[in-house]
Amino acid sequence: MLRSMYAGVSGMKGFQTKLDVIGNNIANVNTIGYKKSTINFQDLLSQNMSSGGTNPMQVGLGSTTSAINVIHTPGSAMNTGVGTDLTIMGDGFFVVQEPSDTPLVAGNQYLTRAGNFVVDEEGWLVNTQGYNVLDSTGVAIQIDAATYDSFSINREGVLMGKLSADGTEAEILDPGVTIGISSPPNPTGLSKFGGSLYEMTAAAGGAINTGTVGAANTSVASGMLEMSNVDLTEEFTEMIIAQRGFQANSRTITTSDEILQEVVNLKR
């Protein structure tokens, strides 16, 4: 009876965690570049009842969380018409650098799929938190307003600027340099940092390697943003399953308690 109660408790804890994951997914259904998470379970150790017989006689002791994985499937693209809004049409991440007084000095770098970038008052291309966007050489991108009247970013990630002097177009960055793209070997191993940013971990690859859009075998769309890949239909279905699982495990505890009460009453 005590085994069944503890098994029920472990099941309730697991389904509570599942509801936490689902709730976070639903809360971020409109978050730019958000990637949904899923949870997997595994059984706990089993107690051997007897070593005799052909097959082992074992009773399980409940369940526990096996893994909470981030699903990096692409989200749908939303047209914004803003030239500095970028979306990656394929795999890979933009690379941003922690803001500092000297953006050209290497700082903490993070990966993101949220391409809602802007140009600040000094001409630096930054995200909404002020993190500098890096090019394919790992250097922060700056657009000189005195040199260029306007600029655009093509599908190859090349920044093209309209010169103030004669109105012709020219590459803002050095030849062959594009918006920086990083493709870690195991994106699921990345650690969420908050603010739609990811930290590199040993499980994901160990180091952020920034390269060109072409080297990442992808392309960049300007004037568009990648939305969340959360499917509300799937999330609500999983919520119903989690709710029923939570209720079933609570019933296991209730039934075990009733049987235990009957045993106590035998003495009366």
Backbone as numpy.savetxt, mean C-alpha at the origin, in Angstrom:
# Nx Ny Nz CAx CAy CAz Cx Cy Cz
-13.67 -28.49 27.21 -14.50 -27.28 27.21 -13.64 -26.03 27.21
-12.57 -26.03 28.01 -11.70 -24.86 28.03 -10.99 -24.69 26.69
-10.65 -25.82 26.04 -10.03 -25.73 24.72 -10.97 -25.03 23.73
-12.22 -25.39 23.77 -13.18 -24.79 22.84 -13.37 -23.31 23.13
-13.32 -22.91 24.40 -13.46 -21.50 24.73 -12.28 -20.69 24.21
-11.08 -21.22 24.43 -9.90 -20.50 23.97 -9.84 -20.46 22.44
-10.30 -21.56 21.80 -10.35 -21.57 20.33 -11.33 -20.51 19.84
-12.46 -20.38 20.53 -13.43 -19.35 20.16 -12.87 -17.94 20.34
-12.11 -17.74 21.41 -11.49 -16.43 21.65 -10.49 -16.10 20.54
-9.67 -17.08 20.15 -8.70 -16.83 19.08 -9.41 -16.52 17.77
-10.53 -17.20 17.51 -11.29 -16.92 16.30 -11.88 -15.52 16.31
-12.40 -15.09 17.46 -12.97 -13.74 17.56 -11.89 -12.68 17.37
-10.71 -12.91 17.94 -9.61 -11.96 17.75 -9.21 -11.86 16.28
-9.16 -13.02 15.62 -8.79 -13.02 14.22 -9.79 -12.27 13.35
-11.07 -12.52 13.57 -12.09 -11.85 12.77 -12.20 -10.37 13.12
-11.85 -10.00 14.35 -11.80 -8.59 14.69 -10.69 -7.89 13.90
-9.53 -8.56 13.78 -8.45 -8.01 12.97 -8.86 -7.91 11.51
-9.59 -8.91 11.02 -10.08 -8.88 9.64 -11.02 -7.70 9.44
-11.88 -7.43 10.40 -12.77 -6.27 10.31 -11.98 -4.96 10.34
-10.88 -4.94 11.11 -10.03 -3.75 11.12 -9.42 -3.50 9.74
-8.95 -4.56 9.09 -8.36 -4.43 7.75 -9.42 -3.96 6.75
-10.61 -4.56 6.82 -11.68 -4.18 5.90 -12.09 -2.73 6.13
-12.21 -2.34 7.40 -12.59 -0.96 7.71 -11.58 0.04 7.17
-10.29 -0.29 7.25 -9.26 0.60 6.72 -9.35 0.69 5.20
-9.63 -0.44 4.54 -9.79 -0.42 3.09 -10.95 0.48 2.67
-12.08 0.33 3.36 -13.26 1.13 3.01 -13.01 2.61 3.28
-12.31 2.91 4.38 -12.02 4.30 4.72 -11.16 4.97 3.65
-10.36 4.17 2.91 -9.46 4.71 1.90 -9.93 4.44 0.48
-11.24 4.26 0.32 -11.76 3.93 -1.01 -11.52 5.05 -2.01
-11.41 6.29 -1.55 -11.15 7.43 -2.44 -9.77 8.03 -2.25
-8.87 7.31 -1.58 -7.51 7.80 -1.36 -6.65 7.56 -2.61
-6.01 8.60 -3.09 -5.20 8.51 -4.31 -4.02 7.56 -4.08
-3.89 6.58 -4.97 -2.76 5.66 -4.92 -2.82 4.62 -3.82
-3.96 4.51 -3.10 -4.04 3.55 -2.00 -4.15 2.13 -2.55
-3.49 1.18 -1.88 -3.55 -0.23 -2.23 -4.18 -1.01 -1.07
-5.20 -1.78 -1.40 -5.93 -2.50 -0.37 -5.09 -3.59 0.27
-5.51 -4.01 1.46 -4.84 -5.08 2.19 -5.78 -6.26 2.37
-5.21 -7.44 2.44 -5.98 -8.65 2.74 -5.31 -9.37 3.89
-6.10 -10.19 4.58 -5.58 -10.91 5.74 -5.76 -12.40 5.53
-4.78 -13.17 5.96 -4.83 -14.63 5.88 -4.64 -15.21 7.28
-5.26 -16.37 7.51 -5.19 -17.03 8.81 -4.51 -18.38 8.69
-4.02 -18.87 9.83 -3.47 -20.22 9.91 -3.86 -20.82 11.24
-3.89 -22.17 11.30 -4.28 -22.82 12.54 -3.12 -22.80 13.54
-3.49 -22.83 14.81 -2.49 -22.91 15.87 -2.05 -24.35 16.07
-1.18 -24.57 17.05 -0.72 -25.92 17.34 -1.90 -26.81 17.73
-1.78 -28.08 17.42 -2.80 -29.06 17.79 -2.29 -29.93 18.93
-3.19 -30.27 19.84 -2.82 -31.10 20.99 -3.03 -32.56 20.64
-2.02 -33.39 20.88 -2.11 -34.82 20.61 -2.91 -35.51 21.71
-3.97 -36.20 21.30 -4.80 -36.92 22.27 -4.29 -38.33 22.50
-3.72 -38.91 21.44 -3.20 -40.27 21.56 -2.20 -40.50 20.44
-1.20 -41.32 20.72 -0.21 -41.66 19.72 -0.48 -43.00 19.08
-1.50 -43.71 19.55 -1.84 -45.02 19.01 -2.75 -44.89 17.80
-2.97 -46.00 17.14 -3.85 -46.01 15.98 -3.10 -45.67 14.70
-3.83 -45.78 13.60 -3.24 -45.52 12.30 -3.00 -44.04 12.07
-3.98 -43.22 12.39 -3.89 -41.79 12.17 -3.74 -41.04 13.49
-3.03 -39.91 13.49 -2.86 -39.16 14.73 -4.20 -38.60 15.22
-4.38 -38.60 16.53 -5.58 -38.03 17.15 -5.21 -36.68 17.75
-5.65 -35.62 17.11 -5.27 -34.28 17.52 -6.49 -33.38 17.59
-6.43 -32.42 18.52 -7.46 -31.40 18.64 -6.80 -30.03 18.46
-7.31 -29.23 17.53 -6.74 -27.91 17.27 -7.01 -26.94 18.40
-6.14 -25.95 18.51 -6.25 -24.96 19.59 -6.63 -23.58 19.09
-7.24 -23.51 17.91 -7.71 -22.21 17.42 -6.94 -21.74 16.20
-7.04 -20.46 15.91 -6.42 -19.88 14.72 -5.67 -18.60 15.09
-4.83 -18.18 14.18 -4.08 -16.94 14.36 -3.84 -16.30 13.01
-3.44 -15.05 13.01 -3.18 -14.35 11.75 -1.89 -14.84 11.13
-1.96 -15.21 9.86 -0.79 -15.67 9.13 -0.07 -14.51 8.44
-0.82 -13.65 7.75 -0.20 -12.54 7.03 -1.25 -11.49 6.71
-0.82 -10.25 6.64 -1.64 -9.15 6.13 -0.87 -8.57 4.95
-1.35 -8.83 3.75 -0.64 -8.47 2.54 -1.28 -7.27 1.85
-0.44 -6.46 1.23 -0.90 -5.33 0.42 -0.99 -5.80 -1.03
-2.14 -5.58 -1.66 -2.37 -6.00 -3.03 -2.05 -4.83 -3.96
-1.01 -4.97 -4.76 -0.54 -3.86 -5.59 -1.08 -3.91 -7.01
-2.33 -4.31 -7.17 -2.95 -4.21 -8.48 -3.26 -2.75 -8.79
-3.22 -2.34 -10.05 -3.44 -0.92 -10.37 -4.88 -0.50 -10.11
-5.04 0.74 -9.65 -6.37 1.31 -9.50 -6.80 2.01 -10.78
-8.05 2.42 -10.82 -8.55 3.11 -12.01 -7.97 4.52 -12.08
-7.81 5.01 -13.32 -7.24 6.34 -13.54 -8.37 7.37 -13.61
-8.18 8.50 -12.96 -9.16 9.58 -12.95 -8.55 10.79 -13.65
-9.27 11.33 -14.62 -8.79 12.49 -15.37 -8.97 13.76 -14.55
-7.88 14.52 -14.37 -7.94 15.77 -13.61 -7.65 16.98 -14.48
-6.92 16.80 -15.56 -6.56 17.92 -16.42 -5.43 18.77 -15.89
-4.88 18.43 -14.73 -3.76 19.17 -14.14 -2.45 18.55 -14.64
-1.59 19.35 -15.24 -0.39 18.83 -15.87 0.59 18.16 -14.94
0.59 18.56 -13.67 1.53 17.96 -12.71 0.96 16.73 -12.02
-0.28 16.37 -12.33 -0.85 15.12 -11.81 -0.40 13.98 -12.71
0.26 12.99 -12.12 0.83 11.89 -12.89 0.32 10.55 -12.38
0.18 9.62 -13.30 -0.14 8.24 -12.93 0.76 7.30 -13.71
1.19 6.24 -13.06 2.06 5.25 -13.70 1.18 4.21 -14.38
1.36 4.06 -15.68 0.57 3.10 -16.44 1.30 1.76 -16.48
1.38 1.11 -15.33 2.10 -0.16 -15.21 2.65 -0.31 -13.81
3.70 -1.08 -13.68 4.31 -1.32 -12.38 5.32 -0.22 -12.05
5.69 -0.17 -10.78 6.68 0.81 -10.34 6.09 1.88 -9.44
6.98 2.70 -8.88 6.60 3.75 -7.94 7.38 5.02 -8.25
6.75 6.16 -7.95 7.49 7.41 -7.92 8.39 7.42 -6.69
9.48 8.15 -6.76 10.41 8.25 -5.63 10.41 9.68 -5.13
10.17 9.85 -3.84 10.17 11.19 -3.23 11.17 11.20 -2.08
11.63 12.39 -1.78 12.66 12.57 -0.75 12.15 13.49 0.35
12.50 13.14 1.56 12.08 13.92 2.72 12.52 15.37 2.58
11.62 16.33 2.83 11.98 17.73 2.64 13.07 18.18 3.60
13.92 19.06 3.12 15.00 19.61 3.94 15.36 20.98 3.40
16.24 21.67 4.10 16.68 22.98 3.65 17.58 22.88 2.42
18.12 21.71 2.17 19.00 21.50 1.00 18.48 20.30 0.22
17.51 20.49 -0.68 16.90 19.37 -1.39 17.88 18.56 -2.22
19.00 19.15 -2.62 19.96 18.40 -3.43 20.77 17.42 -2.59
20.70 17.53 -1.27 21.39 16.60 -0.38 20.49 15.40 -0.14
21.05 14.21 -0.28 20.25 12.99 -0.13 19.66 12.90 1.27
18.36 12.59 1.34 17.68 12.40 2.60 16.92 11.09 2.57
15.99 10.92 3.50 15.19 9.71 3.51 14.29 9.66 2.28
14.32 8.56 1.57 13.54 8.41 0.36 12.40 7.42 0.57
11.30 7.69 -0.12 10.11 6.86 -0.01 9.53 6.61 -1.40
8.70 5.59 -1.49 8.02 5.25 -2.73 6.54 5.59 -2.61
5.92 5.94 -3.73 4.50 6.27 -3.71 3.89 6.06 -5.08
2.59 5.75 -5.10 1.83 5.69 -6.34 0.95 6.93 -6.49
0.93 7.76 -5.46 0.12 8.98 -5.50 0.88 10.07 -6.25
0.43 10.39 -7.46 1.14 11.34 -8.29 0.55 12.72 -8.31
-0.13 13.12 -7.24 -0.69 14.48 -7.18 0.41 15.45 -6.75
1.23 15.86 -7.73 2.38 16.72 -7.48 2.04 18.17 -7.81
2.81 19.07 -7.22 2.68 20.51 -7.48 4.08 21.12 -7.54
4.17 22.33 -8.07 5.43 23.07 -8.09 5.35 24.15 -7.02
6.31 24.14 -6.08 6.26 25.12 -5.00 6.81 26.47 -5.44
6.91 27.42 -4.50 7.30 28.78 -4.83 8.74 28.89 -5.34
9.57 27.88 -5.04 10.95 27.90 -5.50 11.17 27.06 -6.76
10.09 26.52 -7.30 10.19 25.74 -8.52 10.44 24.26 -8.32
10.48 23.78 -7.07 10.69 22.36 -6.81 9.39 21.60 -7.06
9.49 20.46 -7.72 8.34 19.57 -7.91 8.19 18.71 -6.66
7.06 18.87 -5.97 6.87 18.20 -4.67 5.49 17.55 -4.63
5.31 16.63 -3.66 3.98 16.09 -3.42 3.26 16.97 -2.42
2.05 16.57 -2.03 1.24 17.43 -1.16 1.82 17.59 0.23
2.71 16.68 0.65 3.38 16.82 1.96 4.66 17.62 1.86
5.03 18.07 0.66 6.26 18.83 0.49 7.49 18.00 0.23
7.32 16.70 -0.03 8.47 15.84 -0.33 8.89 16.07 -1.78
10.19 16.20 -2.00 10.73 16.44 -3.34 10.60 15.21 -4.23
10.12 15.41 -5.45 10.05 14.34 -6.43 11.42 14.20 -7.09
11.91 12.97 -7.20 13.24 12.72 -7.73 13.21 12.29 -9.18
14.27 12.63 -9.91 14.38 12.17 -11.29 15.07 10.81 -11.32
15.34 10.32 -12.53 15.89 8.97 -12.68 17.33 8.86 -12.18
17.98 9.97 -11.88 19.33 9.93 -11.30 19.31 10.11 -9.80
18.10 10.24 -9.22 17.98 10.40 -7.78 18.14 11.82 -7.29
17.98 12.80 -8.20 18.13 14.22 -7.85 16.76 14.88 -7.85
16.53 15.79 -6.89 15.25 16.51 -6.83 15.05 17.35 -8.07
13.81 17.41 -8.55 13.48 18.11 -9.80 13.10 19.56 -9.49
13.69 20.50 -10.21 13.38 21.91 -10.07 13.16 22.52 -11.45
12.08 23.31 -11.58 11.78 24.02 -12.83 12.01 25.50 -12.62
12.92 26.07 -13.37 13.27 27.48 -13.24 12.20 28.32 -13.93
11.42 29.07 -13.15 10.35 29.89 -13.71 10.87 31.01 -14.59
12.10 31.44 -14.36 12.68 32.51 -15.19 13.08 32.01 -16.57
13.36 30.71 -16.65 13.79 30.14 -17.93 12.62 29.60 -18.74
11.61 29.04 -18.04 10.50 28.39 -18.74 9.17 29.06 -18.37
8.38 29.34 -19.40 7.04 29.90 -19.15 6.10 28.81 -18.64
6.23 27.61 -19.17 5.40 26.48 -18.78 6.16 25.20 -19.08
5.61 24.08 -18.62 6.26 22.80 -18.89 5.21 21.70 -18.93
5.56 20.58 -19.50 4.68 19.41 -19.57 5.53 18.16 -19.39
4.87 17.05 -19.13 5.55 15.77 -18.93 4.93 14.77 -19.89
5.74 14.18 -20.77 5.20 13.26 -21.76 5.14 11.83 -21.21
4.69 10.90 -22.05 4.48 9.53 -21.61 5.79 8.83 -21.23
6.90 9.31 -21.77 8.20 8.73 -21.42 8.76 9.32 -20.13
8.02 10.25 -19.50 8.48 10.86 -18.26 9.46 11.98 -18.45
9.61 12.47 -19.68 10.53 13.57 -19.98 9.84 14.90 -19.73
10.50 15.81 -19.03 9.96 17.13 -18.75 10.34 18.08 -19.89
9.34 18.60 -20.58 9.55 19.52 -21.69 9.09 20.91 -21.26
9.96 21.89 -21.39 9.65 23.26 -20.99 9.60 24.20 -22.17
8.71 25.20 -22.10 8.60 26.23 -23.13 9.49 27.41 -22.72
10.53 27.64 -23.51 11.51 28.66 -23.17 10.90 30.05 -23.22
11.23 30.86 -22.20 10.72 32.23 -22.15 11.34 33.08 -23.25
12.55 32.76 -23.67 13.28 33.60 -24.62 12.64 33.59 -26.01
12.36 32.39 -26.54 11.86 32.33 -27.92 10.62 31.46 -28.08
10.11 30.87 -26.99 8.89 30.08 -27.07 9.08 28.67 -27.57
10.30 28.26 -27.84 10.54 26.89 -28.29 10.57 25.94 -27.09
10.42 24.64 -27.39 10.43 23.63 -26.34 11.81 23.01 -26.21
12.16 22.69 -24.98 13.45 22.05 -24.70 13.30 21.18 -23.47
14.16 20.17 -23.37 14.13 19.30 -22.20 14.66 20.06 -20.99
13.92 19.98 -19.90 14.33 20.66 -18.67 15.47 19.92 -18.00
15.39 18.60 -17.97 16.43 17.79 -17.35 17.49 17.43 -18.40
18.57 16.84 -17.94 19.62 16.41 -18.86 19.09 15.37 -19.82
19.67 15.23 -20.99 19.21 14.23 -21.96 19.22 12.82 -21.37
18.13 12.11 -21.58 18.00 10.75 -21.06 17.50 10.66 -19.64
17.34 11.80 -18.97 16.85 11.81 -17.59 15.34 12.04 -17.59
14.61 11.23 -16.83 13.15 11.32 -16.77 12.70 11.39 -15.31
11.40 11.42 -15.14 10.84 11.23 -13.80 11.36 9.91 -13.25
11.78 9.89 -12.01 12.33 8.67 -11.43 11.27 7.63 -11.14
11.55 6.38 -11.52 10.67 5.25 -11.25 11.48 4.15 -10.58
10.94 3.59 -9.52 11.59 2.47 -8.83 10.68 1.25 -8.88
11.27 0.10 -9.20 10.51 -1.14 -9.28 11.12 -2.17 -8.34
10.72 -2.19 -7.07 11.28 -3.16 -6.12 10.93 -4.59 -6.52
11.80 -5.55 -6.25 11.54 -6.94 -6.62 10.28 -7.51 -5.98
9.99 -7.09 -4.74 8.83 -7.60 -4.01 8.04 -6.45 -3.42
7.13 -5.84 -4.18 6.38 -4.68 -3.67 5.57 -4.99 -2.42
5.12 -6.25 -2.28 4.33 -6.61 -1.10 5.13 -6.47 0.19
6.46 -6.53 0.07 7.31 -6.41 1.25 7.53 -4.99 1.71
7.02 -3.99 0.97 7.17 -2.60 1.38 6.36 -2.32 2.64
6.85 -1.40 3.45 6.18 -1.02 4.69 5.47 0.31 4.50
4.19 0.37 4.86 3.43 1.61 4.75 3.94 2.62 5.78
4.26 3.81 5.30 4.81 4.86 6.15 3.74 5.88 6.54
2.64 5.91 5.81 1.61 6.93 6.01 1.72 8.00 4.96
0.63 8.70 4.69 0.64 9.72 3.66 0.81 9.15 2.27
0.32 7.92 2.06 0.44 7.21 0.78 1.89 6.96 0.39
2.77 6.85 1.38 4.18 6.58 1.14 4.54 5.18 1.64
5.57 4.60 1.00 6.07 3.29 1.40 7.55 3.39 1.73
7.97 2.64 2.75 9.38 2.53 3.10 9.96 1.26 2.51
11.18 1.34 2.04 11.87 0.15 1.56 12.27 -0.73 2.73
12.14 -2.03 2.57 12.54 -3.00 3.59 13.43 -4.07 2.94
14.05 -4.87 3.78 14.87 -5.97 3.26 14.02 -6.97 2.48
12.78 -7.17 2.94 11.89 -8.11 2.26 11.49 -7.62 0.88
11.46 -6.30 0.69 11.06 -5.73 -0.59 12.20 -5.64 -1.58
13.42 -5.69 -1.11 14.56 -5.58 -2.02 15.79 -4.97 -1.40
15.61 -4.27 -0.26 16.76 -3.76 0.48 17.20 -2.36 0.16
16.99 -1.89 -1.07 17.43 -0.55 -1.44 16.54 -0.01 -2.55
16.37 1.31 -2.56 15.58 1.96 -3.61 16.49 2.23 -4.80
16.21 1.57 -5.90 16.96 1.77 -7.14 16.09 2.59 -8.09
16.49 3.83 -8.35 15.72 4.74 -9.18 16.24 4.71 -10.61
15.32 4.56 -11.56 15.70 4.52 -12.96 14.72 5.30 -13.82
14.88 5.20 -15.12 14.02 5.92 -16.05 12.69 5.19 -16.23
11.74 5.90 -16.82 10.42 5.31 -17.10 10.59 4.16 -18.09
11.43 4.35 -19.09 11.65 3.31 -20.08 12.29 2.07 -19.50
13.24 2.24 -18.59 13.91 1.10 -17.97 12.94 0.29 -17.12
11.89 0.94 -16.61 10.88 0.25 -15.80 9.81 -0.41 -16.66
9.95 -0.32 -17.99 8.98 -0.90 -18.93 7.56 -0.41 -18.65
7.43 0.88 -18.43 6.12 1.46 -18.14 6.03 2.80 -18.84
4.96 3.53 -18.58 4.79 4.87 -19.13 4.08 5.73 -18.09
4.10 7.03 -18.31 3.50 7.99 -17.37 2.42 8.77 -18.09
1.26 8.90 -17.46 0.16 9.69 -18.02 0.03 10.99 -17.24
0.09 12.11 -17.94 -0.04 13.42 -17.31 -1.49 13.86 -17.31
-1.89 14.58 -16.26 -3.27 15.04 -16.15 -4.21 13.99 -15.63
-3.67 12.93 -15.02 -4.49 11.84 -14.48 -3.91 11.39 -13.14
-4.77 10.83 -12.30 -4.35 10.29 -11.02 -4.87 8.86 -10.87
-4.07 8.02 -10.22 -4.50 6.65 -9.94 -5.29 6.62 -8.64
-6.51 6.13 -8.72 -7.36 6.04 -7.54 -7.10 4.73 -6.80
-7.79 4.54 -5.69 -7.64 3.34 -4.88 -8.09 2.11 -5.65
-7.48 0.96 -5.35 -7.92 -0.30 -5.98 -8.90 -1.07 -5.11
-9.51 -0.38 -4.14 -10.50 -1.01 -3.26 -11.80 -1.24 -4.02
-12.32 -2.47 -3.95 -13.61 -2.83 -4.54 -14.62 -2.93 -3.41
-15.57 -2.00 -3.36 -16.53 -1.98 -2.26 -17.38 -3.24 -2.21
-17.73 -3.78 -3.37 -18.52 -5.02 -3.39 -17.79 -6.15 -2.69
-16.51 -6.29 -3.00 -15.70 -7.32 -2.37 -15.54 -7.06 -0.88
-15.31 -5.80 -0.51 -15.10 -5.48 0.90 -16.35 -5.75 1.75
-17.52 -5.38 1.23 -18.75 -5.63 1.99 -19.05 -7.12 2.08
-18.72 -7.88 1.04 -18.89 -9.33 1.11 -17.99 -9.93 2.18
-16.72 -9.49 2.20 -15.79 -9.97 3.22 -16.23 -9.52 4.61
-16.86 -8.35 4.70 -17.34 -7.88 6.00 -18.45 -8.78 6.54
-19.34 -9.22 5.65 -20.40 -10.14 6.07 -19.81 -11.45 6.56
-18.82 -11.97 5.82 -18.17 -13.22 6.23 -17.49 -13.05 7.59
-16.80 -11.93 7.78 -16.12 -11.68 9.06 -17.12 -11.55 10.20
-18.23 -10.88 9.93 -19.26 -10.72 10.96 -19.85 -12.07 11.36
-20.15 -12.91 10.38 -20.70 -14.23 10.68 -19.67 -15.10 11.41
-18.41 -15.00 11.02 -17.37 -15.75 11.70 -17.22 -15.31 13.15
-17.30 -14.00 13.37 -17.22 -13.48 14.73 -18.39 -14.00 15.56
-19.60 -13.99 14.98 -20.77 -14.47 15.69 -20.67 -15.96 16.00
-20.17 -16.76 15.04 -20.05 -18.20 15.24 -19.07 -18.51 16.36
-17.94 -17.79 16.39 -16.98 -18.03 17.46 -17.51 -17.59 18.82
-18.29 -16.51 18.84 -18.90 -16.10 20.11 -19.92 -17.14 20.58
-20.61 -17.78 19.62 -21.54 -18.85 20.00 -20.79 -20.06 20.57
-19.60 -20.32 20.06 -18.79 -21.41 20.61 -18.46 -21.14 22.08
-18.11 -19.90 22.38 -17.80 -19.53 23.77 -19.04 -19.64 24.64
-20.17 -19.17 24.12 -21.42 -19.24 24.88 -21.81 -20.68 25.17
-21.71 -21.56 24.17 -22.07 -22.97 24.35 -21.12 -23.65 25.34
-19.84 -23.36 25.23 -18.87 -23.94 26.17 -19.16 -23.48 27.60
-19.56 -22.23 27.74 -19.90 -21.71 29.06 -21.14 -22.40 29.63
-22.13 -22.67 28.79 -23.34 -23.35 29.26 -23.03 -24.77 29.71
-22.17 -25.47 28.95 -21.79 -26.83 29.34 -21.00 -26.80 30.65
-20.09 -25.82 30.78 -19.32 -25.69 32.02 -20.23 -25.40 33.20
-21.27 -24.64 32.96 -22.25 -24.33 34.02 -23.00 -25.61 34.45
-23.32 -26.45 33.47 -23.98 -27.72 33.79 -23.09 -28.61 34.65
-21.79 -28.63 34.34 -20.87 -29.43 35.14 -20.79 -28.93 36.57
-20.77 -27.59 36.73 -20.75 -27.00 38.07 -22.02 -27.35 38.84
-23.13 -27.38 38.14 -24.42 -27.66 38.79 -24.59 -29.10 39.19
-23.71 -30.02 38.70 -23.83 -31.43 39.07 -23.63 -31.65 40.57
-22.90 -30.75 41.19 -22.63 -30.91 42.61 -23.83 -30.58 43.47
-24.76 -29.82 42.90 -25.92 -29.40 43.69 -26.92 -30.56 43.87
